[in-house]
Amino acid sequence: MNGHFLLQANAIILIATLLLYIPIWVIALNKKRLIAFDFVFPFIPILLWLILTMVGIGSRDPANLIEIPIILFLTLAAHLHMIFSHYSSLRTKKGTTIIVSIMSVLALLLRVFMHVYSV
């Protein structure tokens, strides 16, 4: 993947992530469950994936862009669970750090070990 393609992909991915989370943030704001970190959390795993891609770690085939929806879906599920869960321990610093770490490790593992080859 060349540099120009990666810049376009970065912009599309970050805008898609932002648009995906706006309704969640509005609902959480209405329920008074929103904290400042909720605006940062969705971008951490996908930015880790983008950095690893730019550095050249993992497969360089454009077919591996399937990793992006997987990371976005897993991050969305974790974020929804963290915001709307009845377990208050998920909203502590320790709980949030654990969830962010798990999502970052999943993004790293997807980038390193998922190899999709186009035909």
All heavy atoms as an XYZ file, in Angstrom:
952
protein
N       0.845     -1.174      0.000
C       0.000      0.000      0.000
C       0.891      1.237      0.000
O       1.822      1.323      0.774
C      -0.892     -0.005      1.234
C      -1.951     -1.085      1.238
S      -3.112     -0.939      2.596
C      -2.393     -2.123      3.714
N       0.581      2.153     -0.879
C       1.423      3.343     -0.951
C       0.962      4.404      0.040
O      -0.089      4.314      0.650
C       1.436      3.888     -2.382
C       0.052      4.295     -2.864
O      -0.855      4.475     -2.064
N      -0.102      4.436     -4.153
N       1.776      5.418      0.197
C       1.532      6.446      1.211
C       0.279      7.266      0.962
O      -0.432      7.627      1.889
N       0.008      7.588     -0.322
C      -1.172      8.387     -0.648
C      -2.452      7.636     -0.290
O      -3.394      8.214      0.253
C      -1.155      8.751     -2.124
C      -2.278      9.638     -2.545
N      -2.461     10.901     -2.035
C      -3.296      9.437     -3.418
C      -3.540     11.444     -2.578
N      -4.063     10.571     -3.422
N      -2.478      6.347     -0.588
C      -3.639      5.514     -0.253
C      -3.841      5.459      1.260
O      -4.965      5.522      1.742
C      -3.461      4.106     -0.818
C      -4.545      3.167     -0.395
C      -5.804      3.253     -0.958
C      -4.312      2.201      0.564
C      -6.805      2.398     -0.573
C      -5.306      1.345      0.958
C      -6.568      1.438      0.385
N      -2.754      5.344      2.026
C      -2.867      5.277      3.478
C      -3.392      6.578      4.070
O      -4.166      6.559      5.023
C      -1.516      4.930      4.104
C      -1.115      3.473      4.007
C       0.272      3.271      4.595
C      -2.109      2.585      4.713
N      -3.014      7.725      3.506
C      -3.539      8.993      3.994
C      -5.042      9.098      3.748
O      -5.789      9.560      4.618
C      -2.814     10.164      3.335
C      -1.391     10.417      3.827
C      -0.744     11.536      3.017
C      -1.395     10.774      5.293
N      -5.485      8.661      2.576
C      -6.915      8.665      2.291
C      -7.642      7.684      3.203
O      -8.722      7.992      3.712
C      -7.173      8.299      0.837
C      -6.760      9.372     -0.137
C      -6.960      8.945     -1.566
O      -7.063      7.765     -1.870
N      -7.002      9.924     -2.458
N      -7.070      6.518      3.402
C      -7.684      5.514      4.274
C      -7.760      6.037      5.707
O      -8.774      5.829      6.391
C      -6.901      4.211      4.223
N      -6.714      6.715      6.174
C      -6.727      7.292      7.525
C      -7.892      8.263      7.689
O      -8.616      8.216      8.688
C      -5.429      8.037      7.815
C      -4.263      7.125      8.002
O      -4.405      5.926      8.132
N      -3.083      7.706      7.999
N      -8.057      9.146      6.737
C      -9.129     10.133      6.830
C     -10.495      9.461      6.839
O     -11.361      9.797      7.653
C      -9.022     11.118      5.667
N     -10.697      8.498      5.952
C     -11.988      7.802      5.876
C     -12.262      7.038      7.159
O     -13.376      7.066      7.695
C     -12.021      6.874      4.653
C     -12.030      7.717      3.376
C     -13.227      5.944      4.698
C     -11.813      6.926      2.116
N     -11.255      6.362      7.679
C     -11.427      5.556      8.892
C     -11.764      6.438     10.087
O     -12.672      6.137     10.861
C     -10.158      4.725      9.166
C      -9.998      3.650      8.102
C     -10.197      4.099     10.549
C      -8.622      3.026      8.076
N     -11.056      7.532     10.255
C     -11.302      8.404     11.404
C     -12.654      9.107     11.306
O     -13.362      9.240     12.308
C     -10.165      9.402     11.557
C      -8.819      8.772     11.923
C      -7.727      9.829     11.962
C      -8.890      8.018     13.226
N     -13.053      9.504     10.104
C     -14.362     10.131      9.931
C     -15.469      9.108     10.167
O     -16.474      9.407     10.822
C     -14.470     10.777      8.538
C     -13.571     12.007      8.472
C     -15.917     11.149      8.214
C     -13.420     12.593      7.096
N     -15.286      7.877      9.664
C     -16.292      6.824      9.881
C     -16.415      6.499     11.366
O     -17.532      6.297     11.870
C     -15.920      5.582      9.091
N     -15.300      6.463     12.066
C     -15.336      6.202     13.499
C     -16.089      7.305     14.224
O     -16.936      7.038     15.083
C     -13.906      6.087     14.057
O     -13.211      5.070     13.345
C     -13.912      5.754     15.528
N     -15.811      8.532     13.874
C     -16.494      9.665     14.501
C     -17.996      9.612     14.233
O     -18.805      9.768     15.156
C     -15.908     10.983     13.981
C     -16.505     12.258     14.550
C     -16.186     12.362     16.031
C     -15.983     13.453     13.800
N     -18.389      9.363     12.993
C     -19.810      9.307     12.661
C     -20.517      8.134     13.331
O     -21.692      8.223     13.680
C     -19.989      9.236     11.144
C     -19.614     10.497     10.370
C     -19.728     10.253      8.872
C     -20.449     11.672     10.797
N     -19.808      7.036     13.522
C     -20.385      5.867     14.169
C     -20.684      6.129     15.640
O     -21.678      5.641     16.170
C     -19.418      4.683     14.041
C     -19.828      3.361     14.641
C     -21.012      2.784     13.887
C     -18.661      2.390     14.607
N     -19.841      6.921     16.289
C     -19.970      7.125     17.728
C     -20.815      8.328     18.130
O     -21.195      8.440     19.287
C     -18.589      7.233     18.370
C     -17.975      5.890     18.558
C     -17.166      5.326     17.590
C     -18.232      5.149     19.701
C     -16.625      4.076     17.752
C     -17.695      3.900     19.879
C     -16.888      3.369     18.894
O     -16.367      2.123     19.068
N     -21.136      9.218     17.233
C     -21.937     10.393     17.585
C     -23.276     10.001     18.210
O     -23.643     10.545     19.260
C     -22.099     11.348     16.381
C     -20.777     12.072     16.126
C     -23.225     12.352     16.610
C     -20.770     12.947     14.903
N     -24.048      9.060     17.629
C     -25.318      8.693     18.294
C     -25.111      8.098     19.689
O     -25.904      8.358     20.598
C     -25.942      7.658     17.354
C     -25.247      7.823     16.061
C     -23.910      8.388     16.349
N     -24.065      7.334     19.864
C     -23.786      6.729     21.171
C     -23.476      7.811     22.186
O     -23.960      7.774     23.325
C     -22.625      5.725     21.059
C     -23.027      4.583     20.149
C     -22.205      5.215     22.429
C     -21.876      3.708     19.730
N     -22.673      8.792     21.790
C     -22.329      9.878     22.700
C     -23.562     10.704     23.064
O     -23.707     11.150     24.201
C     -21.259     10.760     22.088
C     -19.929     10.096     21.958
C     -19.426      9.095     22.740
C     -18.932     10.382     20.999
N     -18.169      8.749     22.307
C     -17.836      9.515     21.244
C     -18.826     11.264     19.937
C     -16.674      9.528     20.477
C     -17.680     11.284     19.175
C     -16.613     10.415     19.458
N     -24.462     10.919     22.113
C     -25.677     11.685     22.389
C     -26.557     10.936     23.384
O     -27.068     11.526     24.348
C     -26.440     11.989     21.078
C     -27.828     12.550     21.356
C     -25.638     12.954     20.219
N     -26.743      9.634     23.180
C     -27.558      8.835     24.101
C     -26.922      8.816     25.489
O     -27.615      8.981     26.500
C     -27.737      7.401     23.555
C     -28.596      7.433     22.291
C     -28.376      6.489     24.600
C     -28.613      6.133     21.526
N     -25.603      8.618     25.547
C     -24.918      8.596     26.839
C     -24.990      9.956     27.524
O     -25.112     10.035     28.748
C     -23.468      8.171     26.654
N     -24.927     11.021     26.752
C     -25.045     12.365     27.324
C     -26.437     12.587     27.906
O     -26.573     13.148     28.990
C     -24.736     13.418     26.260
C     -24.727     14.870     26.700
C     -23.627     15.099     27.721
C     -24.529     15.780     25.511
N     -27.444     12.114     27.203
C     -28.815     12.252     27.710
C     -29.033     11.438     28.981
O     -29.831     11.818     29.830
C     -29.827     11.835     26.644
C     -29.923     12.842     25.539
O     -29.567     14.001     25.706
N     -30.399     12.404     24.388
N     -28.334     10.308     29.111
C     -28.469      9.475     30.308
C     -27.470      9.866     31.387
O     -27.367      9.192     32.398
C     -28.281      8.003     29.942
C     -29.401      7.461     29.106
C     -29.253      5.984     28.920
C     -30.463      5.466     28.169
N     -30.635      4.050     28.357
N     -26.705     10.918     31.128
C     -25.701     11.414     32.074
C     -24.664     10.341     32.410
O     -24.254     10.191     33.552
C     -26.363     11.949     33.335
C     -27.453     12.950     33.072
C     -27.327     14.140     33.943
C     -28.463     15.092     33.798
N     -28.667     15.707     32.557
N     -24.213      9.586     31.392
C     -23.227      8.528     31.574
C     -21.942      8.824     30.802
O     -21.093      7.957     30.671
C     -23.791      7.188     31.099
C     -25.093      6.808     31.687
C     -25.121      5.697     32.637
N     -24.133      4.679     32.435
C     -23.650      3.971     33.429
N     -24.062      4.208     34.648
N     -22.779      3.033     33.215
N     -21.803     10.013     30.277
C     -20.677     10.348     29.422
C     -19.560     11.001     30.226
O     -19.805     11.890     31.039
C     -21.142     11.302     28.324
C     -20.238     11.481     27.127
C     -20.125     10.178     26.351
C     -20.783     12.554     26.217
N     -18.336     10.528     30.014
C     -17.154     11.142     30.615
C     -16.223     11.557     29.485
O     -16.406     11.145     28.339
C     -16.454     10.199     31.615
C     -16.025      8.903     30.949
C     -17.344      9.928     32.813
C     -15.200      7.997     31.830
N     -15.222     12.341     29.794
C     -14.324     12.876     28.758
C     -13.583     11.773     28.010
O     -13.357     11.874     26.804
C     -13.334     13.846     29.389
N     -13.218     10.706     28.703
C     -12.458      9.639     28.054
C     -13.270      8.927     26.974
O     -12.701      8.331     26.064
C     -11.979      8.622     29.093
C     -11.121      7.543     28.499
C      -9.830      7.822     28.100
C     -11.615      6.266     28.328
C      -9.037      6.838     27.536
C     -10.837      5.277     27.770
C      -9.542      5.568     27.378
N     -14.594      8.995     27.033
C     -15.441      8.349     26.031
C     -15.227      8.919     24.635
O     -15.514      8.262     23.644
C     -16.917      8.459     26.414
C     -17.256      7.624     27.625
O     -16.557      6.616     27.857
O     -18.199      7.974     28.346
N     -14.725     10.141     24.563
C     -14.443     10.733     23.256
C     -13.103     10.252     22.683
O     -12.881     10.341     21.492
C     -14.441     12.260     23.352
C     -15.781     12.827     23.713
C     -15.993     13.393     24.953
C     -16.829     12.786     22.817
C     -17.225     13.916     25.287
C     -18.064     13.296     23.139
C     -18.271     13.867     24.380
N     -12.236      9.743     23.528
C     -10.908      9.300     23.098
C     -10.872      7.795     22.846
O     -10.209      7.323     21.924
C      -9.852      9.678     24.169
C      -8.473      9.198     23.788
C      -9.860     11.170     24.403
N     -11.608      7.037     23.641
C     -11.546      5.585     23.610
C     -11.727      4.961     22.232
O     -10.956      4.082     21.846
C     -12.556      4.989     24.593
C     -12.695      3.499     24.494
C     -11.665      2.680     24.923
C     -13.824      2.920     23.963
C     -11.772      1.309     24.833
C     -13.946      1.560     23.862
C     -12.914      0.744     24.302
N     -12.703      5.374     21.413
C     -12.898      4.709     20.127
C     -11.723      4.851     19.165
O     -11.537      4.021     18.277
C     -14.134      5.394     19.544
C     -14.811      6.032     20.681
C     -13.763      6.351     21.681
N     -10.923      5.886     19.351
C      -9.845      6.140     18.408
C      -8.538      5.414     18.754
O      -7.671      5.287     17.907
C      -9.593      7.647     18.301
C     -10.762      8.392     17.748
C     -11.626      9.074     18.580
C     -11.021      8.385     16.391
C     -12.718      9.757     18.074
C     -12.117      9.066     15.869
C     -12.964      9.743     16.718
N      -8.397      4.957     19.975
C      -7.132      4.336     20.391
C      -6.816      3.058     19.611
O      -5.741      2.956     19.019
C      -7.108      4.115     21.919
C      -7.101      5.462     22.633
C      -5.894      3.281     22.330
C      -7.260      5.381     24.134
N      -7.711      2.050     19.557
C      -7.364      0.825     18.813
C      -7.169      1.060     17.323
O      -6.244      0.505     16.712
C      -8.553     -0.107     19.070
C      -9.206      0.401     20.283
C      -8.973      1.877     20.280
N      -8.016      1.904     16.720
C      -7.890      2.116     15.276
C      -6.633      2.919     14.948
O      -5.981      2.683     13.934
C      -9.175      2.749     14.688
C      -9.262      2.497     13.199
C      -9.270      4.201     14.977
C      -9.492      1.081     12.819
N      -6.248      3.862     15.815
C      -4.999      4.597     15.585
C      -3.788      3.687     15.752
O      -2.800      3.827     15.014
C      -4.907      5.800     16.518
C      -5.790      6.984     16.149
C      -5.713      8.066     17.213
C      -5.399      7.546     14.808
N      -3.863      2.754     16.694
C      -2.787      1.774     16.837
C      -2.664      0.948     15.561
O      -1.566      0.725     15.060
C      -3.039      0.875     18.046
C      -2.023     -0.242     18.263
C      -0.666      0.345     18.612
C      -2.499     -1.194     19.334
N      -3.794      0.528     15.011
C      -3.784     -0.246     13.771
C      -3.194      0.593     12.629
O      -2.388      0.095     11.844
C      -5.202     -0.688     13.418
C      -5.254     -1.559     12.209
C      -5.157     -2.910     12.176
C      -5.404     -1.131     10.850
N      -5.244     -3.351     10.876
C      -5.399     -2.280     10.044
C      -5.544      0.101     10.242
C      -5.525     -2.216      8.658
C      -5.666      0.162      8.858
C      -5.656     -0.994      8.088
N      -3.583      1.862     12.539
C      -3.063      2.734     11.478
C      -1.558      2.947     11.611
O      -0.835      2.935     10.611
C      -3.790      4.078     11.496
C      -5.238      4.062     11.020
C      -5.902      5.388     11.316
C      -5.302      3.743      9.544
N      -1.091      3.131     12.825
C       0.351      3.317     13.038
C       1.105      2.057     12.642
O       2.137      2.128     11.962
C       0.630      3.716     14.504
C       0.118      5.128     14.764
C       2.120      3.606     14.830
C       0.092      5.520     16.224
N       0.603      0.902     13.045
C       1.259     -0.354     12.671
C       1.267     -0.545     11.163
O       2.244     -1.045     10.594
C       0.567     -1.538     13.344
C       0.710     -1.633     14.855
C      -0.178     -2.733     15.408
C       2.150     -1.860     15.245
N       0.199     -0.150     10.501
C       0.138     -0.264      9.041
C       1.137      0.669      8.381
O       1.836      0.284      7.439
C      -1.288      0.052      8.551
O      -2.198     -0.832      9.190
C      -1.400     -0.125      7.055
N       1.237      1.903      8.871
C       2.171      2.862      8.283
C       3.624      2.440      8.477
O       4.458      2.690      7.620
C       1.947      4.240      8.885
C       0.751      4.942      8.352
S       0.752      6.627      8.946
C      -0.937      6.801      9.396
N       3.891      1.818      9.627
C       5.253      1.370      9.907
C       5.623      0.170      9.027
O       6.780     -0.054      8.747
C       5.403      1.038     11.411
C       6.723      0.380     11.717
C       5.252      2.286     12.235
N       4.597     -0.580      8.596
C       4.855     -1.718      7.714
C       4.721     -3.058      8.394
O       5.158     -4.072      7.864
N       4.125     -3.089      9.567
C       3.941     -4.352     10.274
C       2.702     -5.032      9.716
O       1.670     -4.407      9.530
C       3.799     -4.113     11.789
C       5.109     -3.546     12.317
C       3.415     -5.382     12.517
C       5.066     -3.122     13.757
N       2.800     -6.322      9.455
C       1.675     -7.085      8.938
C       1.678     -7.124      7.423
O       2.579     -6.622      6.748
N       0.651     -7.730      6.885
C       0.530     -7.893      5.444
C       0.303     -6.551      4.764
O      -0.384     -5.687      5.292
C      -0.621     -8.849      5.142
O      -0.784     -8.975      3.753
N       0.871     -6.374      3.589
C       0.752     -5.119      2.858
C      -0.327     -5.195      1.777
O      -0.413     -4.335      0.922
C       2.091     -4.775      2.207
C       3.246     -4.662      3.162
C       3.191     -3.481      4.033
N       3.477     -2.276      3.256
C       3.353     -1.069      3.717
N       2.975     -0.885      4.944
N       3.600     -0.044      2.976
N      -1.154     -6.227      1.795
C      -2.190     -6.425      0.793
C      -3.420     -5.580      1.128
O      -3.862     -5.573      2.272
C      -2.565     -7.908      0.760
C      -3.384     -8.269     -0.450
O      -3.639     -7.381     -1.272
O      -3.757     -9.446     -0.573
N      -3.999     -4.846      0.155
C      -5.196     -4.054      0.439
C      -6.389     -4.900      0.887
O      -7.323     -4.368      1.481
C      -5.505     -3.365     -0.898
C      -4.221     -3.358     -1.633
C      -3.475     -4.572     -1.180
N      -6.354     -6.203      0.655
C      -7.434     -7.067      1.121
C      -7.485     -7.104      2.646
O      -8.509     -7.462      3.223
C      -7.257     -8.477      0.561
N      -6.404     -6.725      3.288
C      -6.376     -6.726      4.743
C      -7.129     -5.552      5.346
O      -7.172     -5.412      6.559
C      -4.938     -6.729      5.252
C      -4.374     -8.116      5.252
O      -4.040     -8.638      4.205
N      -4.317     -8.734      6.407
N      -7.742     -4.725      4.530
C      -8.563     -3.639      5.066
C      -9.822     -4.180      5.738
O     -10.546     -3.438      6.393
C      -8.924     -2.638      3.964
C      -7.740     -1.850      3.401
C      -8.195     -0.936      2.272
C      -7.071     -1.039      4.492
N     -10.067     -5.489      5.609
C     -11.190     -6.120      6.322
C     -10.972     -6.028      7.825
O     -11.913     -6.141      8.603
C     -11.372     -7.577      5.858
C     -12.694     -8.159      6.382
C     -10.228     -8.455      6.324
C     -13.899     -7.565      5.785
N      -9.733     -5.809      8.239
C      -9.435     -5.679      9.667
C     -10.107     -4.445     10.269
O     -10.456     -4.447     11.455
C      -7.925     -5.585      9.879
C      -7.163     -6.802      9.426
C      -5.672     -6.557      9.353
O      -5.216     -5.459      9.718
O      -4.952     -7.469      8.925
N     -10.290     -3.417      9.480
C     -10.850     -2.164      9.990
C     -12.271     -2.348     10.514
O     -12.553     -1.965     11.654
C     -10.776     -1.060      8.918
C      -9.315     -0.763      8.610
C     -11.495      0.196      9.381
C      -9.109      0.075      7.387
N     -13.193     -2.946      9.735
C     -14.535     -3.137     10.304
C     -14.539     -4.064     11.518
O     -15.348     -3.877     12.437
C     -15.339     -3.757      9.157
C     -14.565     -3.537      7.941
C     -13.158     -3.306      8.329
N     -13.640     -5.034     11.547
C     -13.559     -5.926     12.708
C     -13.160     -5.133     13.947
O     -13.780     -5.256     15.006
C     -12.575     -7.085     12.440
C     -13.110     -7.983     11.325
C     -12.313     -7.888     13.709
C     -12.109     -9.011     10.839
N     -12.141     -4.300     13.821
C     -11.686     -3.486     14.952
C     -12.773     -2.500     15.372
O     -13.036     -2.319     16.562
C     -10.372     -2.753     14.606
C      -9.237     -3.762     14.445
C     -10.023     -1.725     15.672
C      -7.973     -3.178     13.887
N     -13.422     -1.867     14.391
C     -14.477     -0.914     14.726
C     -15.639     -1.595     15.429
O     -16.195     -1.053     16.394
C     -14.970     -0.197     13.470
C     -14.034      0.840     12.876
C     -14.618      1.414     11.594
C     -13.756      1.946     13.860
N     -16.030     -2.792     14.980
C     -17.135     -3.505     15.611
C     -16.779     -3.931     17.031
O     -17.577     -3.767     17.952
C     -17.528     -4.727     14.774
C     -18.591     -5.559     15.421
C     -19.899     -5.111     15.466
C     -18.284     -6.764     16.020
C     -20.888     -5.863     16.073
C     -19.259     -7.521     16.642
C     -20.574     -7.070     16.662
N     -15.579     -4.478     17.221
C     -15.170     -4.902     18.563
C     -15.054     -3.708     19.519
O     -15.460     -3.790     20.678
C     -13.853     -5.666     18.500
C     -13.905     -7.032     17.817
C     -12.515     -7.622     17.692
C     -14.820     -7.971     18.567
N     -14.519     -2.607     19.027
C     -14.404     -1.409     19.849
C     -15.783     -0.852     20.179
O     -16.039     -0.421     21.307
C     -13.556     -0.340     19.135
O     -12.308     -0.906     18.765
C     -13.322      0.857     20.025
N     -16.682     -0.876     19.199
C     -18.049     -0.417     19.435
C     -18.733     -1.265     20.500
O     -19.365     -0.729     21.421
C     -18.849     -0.453     18.138
C     -20.316     -0.047     18.235
C     -20.434      1.426     18.567
C     -21.028     -0.369     16.938
N     -18.590     -2.583     20.405
C     -19.204     -3.474     21.394
C     -18.634     -3.221     22.792
O     -19.382     -3.148     23.774
C     -18.997     -4.925     20.987
N     -17.315     -3.075     22.880
C     -16.689     -2.821     24.178
C     -17.118     -1.465     24.737
O     -17.377     -1.327     25.940
C     -15.173     -2.884     24.049
N     -17.185     -0.465     23.875
C     -17.566      0.878     24.318
C     -19.013      0.917     24.787
O     -19.328      1.535     25.813
C     -17.334      1.867     23.177
C     -17.320      3.280     23.604
N     -18.092      4.236     23.019
C     -16.627      3.928     24.581
C     -17.891      5.403     23.588
N     -17.000      5.244     24.541
N     -19.898      0.265     24.045
C     -21.298      0.210     24.468
C     -21.444     -0.501     25.803
O     -22.193     -0.072     26.675
C     -22.139     -0.491     23.406
C     -22.458      0.320     22.163
C     -23.128     -0.558     21.119
C     -23.309      1.511     22.493
N     -20.715     -1.591     25.955
C     -20.777     -2.330     27.213
C     -20.230     -1.495     28.361
O     -20.779     -1.503     29.463
C     -20.007     -3.644     27.087
C     -20.060     -4.485     28.321
N     -21.221     -5.046     28.787
C     -19.096     -4.841     29.194
C     -20.977     -5.724     29.886
N     -19.685     -5.611     30.164
N     -19.171     -0.763     28.092
C     -18.549      0.041     29.134
C     -19.465      1.201     29.553
O     -19.598      1.497     30.735
C     -17.210      0.592     28.632
C     -16.384      1.270     29.696
S     -14.751      1.712     29.124
C     -15.109      2.979     27.935
N     -20.124      1.836     28.600
C     -20.967      2.993     28.926
C     -22.283      2.568     29.572
O     -22.700      3.137     30.581
C     -21.264      3.824     27.657
C     -20.028      4.562     27.209
C     -22.364      4.839     27.932
C     -20.226      5.378     25.959
N     -22.936      1.575     29.008
C     -24.295      1.251     29.431
C     -24.389      0.047     30.353
O     -25.478     -0.410     30.660
C     -25.186      1.041     28.207
C     -25.282      2.266     27.351
C     -24.752      2.280     26.074
C     -25.871      3.416     27.831
C     -24.832      3.414     25.286
C     -25.957      4.563     27.055
C     -25.434      4.559     25.777
N     -23.277     -0.464     30.817
C     -23.285     -1.605     31.722
C     -23.734     -1.169     33.114
O     -23.511     -0.035     33.537
C     -21.889     -2.216     31.805
O     -21.864     -3.236     32.760
N     -24.327     -2.107     33.823
C     -24.745     -1.822     35.190
C     -23.602     -2.027     36.184
O     -23.749     -1.738     37.357
C     -25.923     -2.715     35.576
C     -27.128     -2.443     34.735
N     -27.846     -1.270     34.825
C     -27.729     -3.170     33.765
C     -28.849     -1.293     33.965
N     -28.800     -2.436     33.305
N     -22.480     -2.531     35.679
C     -21.329     -2.745     36.541
C     -20.538     -1.448     36.626
O     -19.929     -1.006     35.660
C     -20.433     -3.865     36.002
C     -21.159     -5.171     35.883
C     -21.476     -5.699     34.639
C     -21.530     -5.882     37.017
C     -22.149     -6.902     34.526
C     -22.197     -7.089     36.918
C     -22.503     -7.589     35.668
O     -23.169     -8.771     35.563
N     -20.515     -0.839     37.767
C     -19.825      0.441     37.918
C     -18.310      0.283     37.890
O     -17.595      1.251     37.687
C     -20.251      1.112     39.223
O     -19.908      0.300     40.326
N     -17.810     -0.952     38.064
C     -16.362     -1.153     38.051
C     -15.768     -0.941     36.660
O     -14.570     -0.699     36.528
C     -16.013     -2.554     38.549
O     -16.575     -3.538     37.697
N     -16.587     -1.016     35.599
C     -16.086     -0.766     34.252
C     -15.794      0.707     34.015
O     -15.040      1.049     33.120
C     -17.099     -1.254     33.207
C     -17.270     -2.752     33.094
C     -18.357     -3.065     32.077
C     -15.980     -3.416     32.688
N     -16.394      1.595     34.802
C     -16.206      3.022     34.609
C     -15.077      3.589     35.459
O     -14.826      4.775     35.423
C     -17.502      3.765     34.927
C     -18.644      3.399     34.024
C     -18.330      3.659     32.602
N     -18.553      5.061     32.305
C     -18.308      5.607     31.143
N     -17.827      4.900     30.170
N     -18.520      6.878     30.948
N     -14.388      2.751     36.230
C     -13.254      3.217     37.020
C     -12.037      3.315     36.112
O     -12.042      2.829     34.978
C     -12.961      2.255     38.183
O     -12.611      0.980     37.643
C     -14.166      2.121     39.100
N     -10.977      3.935     36.603
C      -9.747      4.035     35.808
C      -9.183      2.659     35.510
O      -8.722      2.390     34.404
C      -8.698      4.863     36.552
C      -8.874      6.331     36.442
C      -7.690      7.047     37.042
C      -7.864      8.534     36.896
N      -6.732      9.272     37.428
N      -9.222      1.775     36.489
C      -8.683      0.426     36.310
C      -9.492     -0.346     35.260
O      -8.923     -0.962     34.359
C      -8.705     -0.320     37.642
C      -8.107     -1.695     37.575
C      -8.142     -2.340     38.957
C      -7.605     -3.756     38.915
N      -7.675     -4.398     40.221
N     -10.815     -0.286     35.347
C     -11.660     -0.982     34.383
C     -11.495     -0.440     32.978
O     -11.406     -1.192     32.010
N     -11.433      0.868     32.856
C     -11.252      1.496     31.558
C      -9.894      1.151     30.970
O      -9.783      0.861     29.783
C     -11.395      3.022     31.689
O     -12.650      3.306     32.287
C     -11.319      3.692     30.351
N      -8.859      1.153     31.791
C      -7.521      0.799     31.324
C      -7.472     -0.641     30.833
O      -6.859     -0.930     29.809
C      -6.494      1.002     32.451
O      -6.586      2.343     32.918
C      -5.088      0.717     31.980
N      -8.133     -1.524     31.531
C      -8.152     -2.937     31.114
C      -8.865     -3.088     29.778
O      -8.372     -3.786     28.880
C      -8.809     -3.805     32.205
C      -7.886     -3.897     33.419
C      -9.144     -5.197     31.686
C      -8.510     -4.545     34.634
N     -10.003     -2.437     29.610
C     -10.744     -2.548     28.352
C      -9.958     -1.943     27.191
O      -9.883     -2.526     26.110
C     -12.136     -1.894     28.488
C     -12.993     -2.750     29.416
C     -12.807     -1.745     27.132
C     -14.338     -2.175     29.724
N      -9.353     -0.799     27.398
C      -8.543     -0.179     26.337
C      -7.348     -1.065     26.000
O      -7.001     -1.229     24.824
C      -8.085      1.236     26.750
C      -7.048      1.780     25.805
C      -9.268      2.163     26.823
N      -6.726     -1.653     26.997
C      -5.593     -2.545     26.750
C      -6.014     -3.767     25.950
O      -5.322     -4.171     25.008
C      -4.974     -2.991     28.073
O      -4.515     -1.890     28.799
N      -7.145     -4.347     26.304
C      -7.638     -5.525     25.567
C      -7.932     -5.155     24.116
O      -7.549     -5.886     23.189
C      -8.890     -6.104     26.264
C      -8.504     -6.760     27.579
C      -9.602     -7.106     25.350
C      -9.687     -7.166     28.438
N      -8.578     -4.029     23.886
C      -8.895     -3.617     22.521
C      -7.634     -3.298     21.724
O      -7.550     -3.606     20.540
C      -9.838     -2.411     22.536
C     -11.194     -2.703     23.152
S     -11.980     -4.219     22.576
C     -12.090     -3.932     20.850
N      -6.640     -2.706     22.366
C      -5.385     -2.405     21.676
C      -4.630     -3.675     21.323
O      -4.061     -3.788     20.231
C      -4.513     -1.496     22.540
O      -5.171     -0.275     22.762
N      -4.627     -4.647     22.226
C      -3.970     -5.924     21.943
C      -4.688     -6.647     20.804
O      -4.043     -7.244     19.931
C      -3.900     -6.804     23.220
C      -3.524     -8.228     22.899
C      -2.912     -6.198     24.202
N      -6.019     -6.592     20.782
C      -6.761     -7.211     19.680
C      -6.423     -6.545     18.342
O      -6.265     -7.233     17.329
C      -8.264     -7.137     19.946
C      -8.809     -8.117     20.965
C     -10.275     -7.833     21.243
C      -8.629     -9.540     20.496
N      -6.310     -5.230     18.333
C      -5.936     -4.528     17.100
C      -4.528     -4.930     16.664
O      -4.272     -5.160     15.474
C      -6.023     -3.019     17.298
N      -3.627     -5.039     17.619
C      -2.260     -5.459     17.315
C      -2.229     -6.878     16.769
O      -1.572     -7.150     15.751
C      -1.399     -5.360     18.578
C       0.016     -5.897     18.460
C       0.900     -4.876     17.776
C       0.571     -6.254     19.810
N      -2.948     -7.785     17.393
C      -2.975     -9.179     16.941
C      -3.610     -9.304     15.561
O      -3.136    -10.099     14.735
C      -3.707    -10.055     17.950
C      -3.011    -10.252     19.290
C      -3.901    -11.034     20.246
C      -1.669    -10.938     19.120
N      -4.665     -8.552     15.311
C      -5.269     -8.572     13.983
C      -4.281     -8.106     12.932
O      -4.176     -8.687     11.857
C      -6.511     -7.690     13.938
C      -7.815     -8.323     14.348
C      -8.916     -7.281     14.376
C      -8.186     -9.444     13.415
N      -3.556     -7.039     13.228
C      -2.612     -6.488     12.250
C      -1.453     -7.450     11.981
O      -1.009     -7.591     10.856
C      -2.067     -5.149     12.759
C      -1.200     -4.451     11.785
C      -2.021     -3.971     10.614
N      -1.216     -4.010      9.413
C      -1.651     -4.364      8.229
N      -2.891     -4.699      8.044
N      -0.866     -4.369      7.193
N      -0.985     -8.101     13.015
C       0.194     -8.959     12.862
C      -0.160    -10.324     12.275
O       0.551    -10.831     11.405
C       0.918     -9.120     14.219
C       2.030    -10.138     14.124
C       1.468     -7.773     14.677
N      -1.259    -10.917     12.726
C      -1.515    -12.307     12.381
C      -2.607    -12.547     11.352
O      -2.753    -13.659     10.869
C      -1.848    -13.112     13.646
C      -0.684    -13.232     14.566
C      -0.682    -12.595     15.792
C       0.435    -13.951     14.208
C       0.396    -12.696     16.644
C       1.534    -14.050     15.044
C       1.504    -13.426     16.277
N      -3.428    -11.563     11.032
C      -4.489    -11.787     10.048
C      -3.949    -11.509      8.666
O      -3.620    -10.378      8.328
C      -5.697    -10.914     10.336
C      -6.848    -11.212      9.429
S      -8.296    -10.307      9.985
C      -9.436    -10.772      8.722
N      -3.890    -12.533      7.851
C      -3.384    -12.392      6.490
C      -4.482    -12.829      5.533
O      -4.853    -13.976      5.471
C      -2.140    -13.248      6.273
C      -1.020    -12.875      7.189
N      -0.338    -11.686      7.074
C      -0.481    -13.494      8.237
C       0.586    -11.613      8.017
N       0.510    -12.696      8.738
N      -5.014    -11.864      4.808
C      -6.022    -12.128      3.782
C      -5.345    -11.844      2.455
O      -4.769    -10.777      2.250
C      -7.244    -11.205      3.959
C      -8.267    -11.457      2.863
C      -7.862    -11.414      5.331
N      -5.417    -12.803      1.591
C      -4.772    -12.646      0.283
C      -5.820    -12.486     -0.786
O      -6.751    -13.275     -0.886
C      -3.878    -13.841     -0.026
C      -2.769    -14.003      0.963
C      -2.811    -14.981      1.944
C      -1.682    -13.142      0.935
C      -1.797    -15.117      2.867
C      -0.659    -13.271      1.857
C      -0.721    -14.257      2.808
O       0.280    -14.376      3.724
N      -5.694    -11.445     -1.592
C      -6.644    -11.251     -2.697
C      -6.252    -12.151     -3.863
O      -5.089    -12.487     -4.051
C      -6.638     -9.795     -3.120
O      -5.361     -9.410     -3.574
N      -7.252    -12.507     -4.600
C      -7.019    -13.435     -5.723
C      -6.770    -12.655     -6.978
O      -7.234    -11.640     -7.246
C      -8.251    -14.357     -5.912
C      -8.053    -15.271     -7.079
C      -8.495    -15.121     -4.645
